[in-house]
Amino acid sequence: MKIYLIKSQGSPIQDLRFAA
């Protein structure tokens, strides 16, 4: 499982996306 750390649209908040 890979973990992707992406930023929201122009937001300082980061979302954790989990992809198999």
N, C-alpha and C positions, 0 to 999 in steps of 0.2 A: 504493500500500500504506500502510495506516495502522498506527501503532504504539501499542498501549495499555499503559499502565503501571498494573498493579493490585496491590493488597496481598493477601497470603495471608490466610486466615481468622484474624484477630486476631494475625497474625505480623508481625514487623518486616521479614521477608523480602519483597522485591518480585519479582513474576514478570513477564517480558516476554511479552506476547501479540501475535502478528502476525496481522492480519486483512486480507484482500484488499479 
